[in-house]
Every structure is written in C-alpha cells, then in structure tokens.
C-alpha cells in the first residue's frame, strides 16, 4: 500500500512537471500568450483538481471498504468510465450539439 502511494505520488509529480514544462514552452511569455481569461483558467484548474480528487476517492473506496463482488465491479466500471467521460468532454465541449455541427 505505502509503495503504491509513493509511486503514484512520484508519477503525479513527474506528470505535473511535464505539463508545466509543455505549457512553459508553448506560452513562453506567460499571461500575454495564454489564450484563456481568468475565469476559464480557474475552471480548468478546478476541473483538473476535481478529477484527481475523484480518482483518489475511488481508489480509497476500493482499497479500504469491503464490497460484494457486484459492488466492486461497479466501482471498477466507474473508475474506467469517469476518465472516458472527461476525455469525451474535452473532445466534444458542446455535448451532442457538437456532434452534428
């Protein structure tokens, strides 16, 4: 358990550094080059934080609560479905209207 937490923390730190490095290379002058206003930036940051909090909560629930087999299957299904829905939200930000335009 402890080794997983350490490994996951290191992986998240490395991913965070890579994302910040990519953003630093793409927008070298900072806020002048950033295409979003402050409210859009705030929504992006809070969405990312919420994403990781929900994934952490799903992991915590699967590790420390004992469910029947069907309950664990639903938790694993949610663990798979949530990132898929997040990716679809980025691909189609307008929802189903974006599919037909």
C-alpha positions, 0 to 999 in steps of 0.5 A: 500500500505505502509503495503504491502511494509513493509511486503514484505520488512520484508519477503525479509529480513527474506528470505535473512537471511535464505539463508545466514544462509543455505549457512553459514552452508553448506560452513562453511569455506567460499571461500575454500568450495564454489564450484563456481569461481568468475565469476559464483558467480557474475552471480548468484548474478546478476541473483538473483538481476535481478529477484527481480528487475523484480518482483518489476517492475511488481508489480509497473506496476500493482499497479500504471498504469491503464490497460484494463482488457486484459492488466492486465491479461497479466501482471498477466500471466507474473508475474506467468510465469517469476518465472516458467521460472527461476525455469525451468532454474535452473532445466534444465541449458542446455535448451532442450539439457538437456532434452534428455541427 
